[in-house]
Amino acid sequence: MYPSNSAHSQDIPYDPLPLTQDPPRDSIYHDPPSPHASGFDTPPVEMSYFSDPTPPGAAQPRFLGAALYDDPSTGYRDSFASQNTQNTFRTAPSVVNSSVYALNPDTPQAGAYYDDPHDPEYNTGPGQGASSDSPRYLAQKRSAYTVPRVKSKRGLIIAGSILAAVIVLIAIVVPIYFIVIKPKSSSSNNSSVSPSSPTSTSTSSGQPSSAVVVTGGDGSTVTTGDGTTFTYSNSFGGTWYWDPQDPFNNNAQAQSWTLPLNQTFRFGTDQIFGVNLGGWLTTEPVSCAPALYQKYPQAIDEWTLSQAMAADTSSGGGLSQLETHYKTFITEQDFAEIAGAGLNFVRIPLPYWAIEVRSGEPFLPKTSWTYFLKAIQWARKYGLRINLDFHALPGSQNGWNHSGKFGTFNVLYGPMGIANAQRSLDYIRIIAEFISQPEYRDVVVIFGITNEPQGTSIGKDALSRYYMQAYNYIRKASGIGEGNGPFISYHDGFLGLSQWADWLPNADRIALDDHPYICFDSQSSAPMSSYAQTPCTTWGGLMNTSMSAFGLTAAGEFSNAVTDCGLYVNGVGLGTRYEGTYTGTWPVIGSCTPWTDWQNWDSTMKSGIQQFALASMDALQNWFFWTWKIGNSSATGVVESPQWSYQLGLQNGWMPKDPRVASGTCANQGIFSPPLQAWQTGGAGAGQIPAAVTASYTWPPSQISNAGAVSLLPSYTPTGTVATLPPPTFTYSSGSSVKTANAGNGWQNPSDTASGMVAITTCSYLNPWVGSAAPPSPLCSSGAAARAVPDPLITPSPRQS
């Protein structure tokens, strides 16, 4: 565990977190166990049999432990009390913040107080504890809490008179203080304070407000940023936390069995139970509200959707419709529901136009970034961790609609392939600098640098060099070792997990991303129940092997779909393989209606889907379901791709309420046995990549597919201004003034001063999205060509954290 609160907040006194699991009493406090050791497994605090008198969200004392549950027959541990020379038992349970551990010695000893009324020694011997020879005799406690002597009547009268005088004095002084002195003092004092109590009178907008609760658990009322409220539902012991005066506090915890954000997630040991927020900040027809695309029949991707929206200014609202989508499709309540569903991660696809656009690119620039900042805030509030997935790159990395533009792909492929890769690496560096800041690194803990590159066409050599260069940029931004920036997640490029075994040995915290789908292969009319063990036999062994041969391996995407049925699953107007209407020649298997008409699914269908989901979760071990939410069709008003929606499955009974129940579904599959090697999680040896390995992955490659020698292709030069990402703004009231919290400046490593990749003014360039075409000739005037391809960036020596 490492401290997660930023340096500017180190002087804030934080309350201790509530214990979620009491330590075994006898193993911790008695060695060897005391004669009264019960052996009773203590339940977590949230399962206590009695109500908690502390305020909502307030922490339990850290010394509270298993003694509370020491007697399994009664469900609580009663305590011993001493009054003068007579000892009695309390007839009610001890309060939850009793200090029994602070009183008891580590081992029984003569003359020491031992607070256990069930000890046989208490029931033997004269006086039952009154004797000075008994361990019940607490001399120090008696001296501190002596029984008051009986006073004379005159003494009582004098004491009463003094008390009455004090009361009169208080009645005069207190009003004067609050009416005259305190307002004057407050108006002259503008210093900022950092509260440690569970309430706050500040707001993120700087507007005055009444005292509000800043933390709570199941059944508590949550007030959102826009002032609306909802009831937080989390039966797994999760707690939300949001204090506008302390906006980077990481006390929140998604579930009792998931470490809070202020503790390091133990990759390889703690399981990733994640869900994608597909179609939110990077739109695509199947995942976001299909109605967004159905309104414009010519739109097949965000490029054409943006063009159609921009042209529709008279009634449609123009390109601002995209921001309306950002505001409404995913909200804060979705994050609360995700934590309440037993999930601990969200994977958020982010496009390059969150940073900037260049000439001719129709996307709405920079706006989605402001909503990603909201996502960080909401994830922090509910204890969720984020996998930021760089989902759409300039020129497209795969030619599919979710990359921004359907058709050709132009990253590491084709005549503009190297220039687009240079620009993409710049954006990776910019994102890495932002999320490596201490204000964000405990929330955004995974960075997926490129979603689904076409590795089979790009080739492993060029893709590996690109991946290596991204590693260099990210670790220069973050530093080396646990707690310094994110895990770096690499998609396997559809080359297969086995192709990456032993790749980049000793690299600091890298992960392999696989997207196991079976719905895009050959189709079958077999019933859903026939797929019960398919994930176990298909994916389980591959994931186990990769966890050992490579390191952390996760499924960045998977779904419950076993056919390609569903609205826009393959894209707008592309049909389905199942019905024989997809591009190419496909046999007709049947009608898609039984696979999409979820309102009429019977219990057999639902249980079949759930069994498939459980098998997938167990086989994949660390996973992100695609996707949390599917929007309704504007034609039917309902979801038409039901096997892709986690939320819909929860609401209708085909997704598990608790993802942990998946464990053991794939019996005898040799599930990976943790932990990962130390260097794989940022420990000893992390970053010590052998020199021979780094030399084999120098950047750029000498050639790229479908284009030839890089030296003959259009390239950019590092002479431009870097488009840094702006941080959020948090303001709050402090006395009579408004304060602004330090949110970082967007750039973690001030020594990273390299300029951005831009075009050379004397060179000729093709459209970045051109596809196959002959490069312009000549490319550049004399002298410019030498600047087009920068010198290789060699992996720097790892910095010590």
Beta strands, then each sheet from edge to edge (+ up, - down):
strand 1: 80-83
strand 2: 86-89
strand 3: 199-200
strand 4: 212-213
strand 5: 215-216
strand 6: 221-223
strand 7: 229-231
strand 8: 240-241
strand 9: 273-276
strand 10: 345-351
strand 11: 385-392
strand 12: 444-448
strand 13: 487-491
strand 14: 510-514
strand 15: 553-555
strand 16: 623-625
strand 17: 703-704
strand 18: 708-709
strand 19: 717-720
strand 20: 731-734
strand 21: 737-740
strand 22: 756-758
sheet 1: 1+ 2-
sheet 2: 3+ 4-
sheet 3: 5+ 8-
sheet 4: 6+ 7-
sheet 5: 15+ 14+ 13+ 12+ 11+ 10+ 9+ 16+
sheet 6: 17+ 18-
sheet 7: 19+ 22-
sheet 8: 20+ 21-
end
